């Protein structure tokens, strides 16, 4: 979790000036979507978190059905 907040600050927050709270919230939501859906992670075998969880779930479902 600490790694996530460090990345959030580095990739989205540092050096930015937000004109309003609404702009900050919009930018944060955009970053969270990017982080979960587009940003790849080597720890997740080069996939985004959503891709990794989807693949893992599909593998478990297939394994369950074949047993």
Helices and strands as residue ranges (DSSP letters): H 2-8, I 9-13, H 21-37, G 42-44, H 49-66
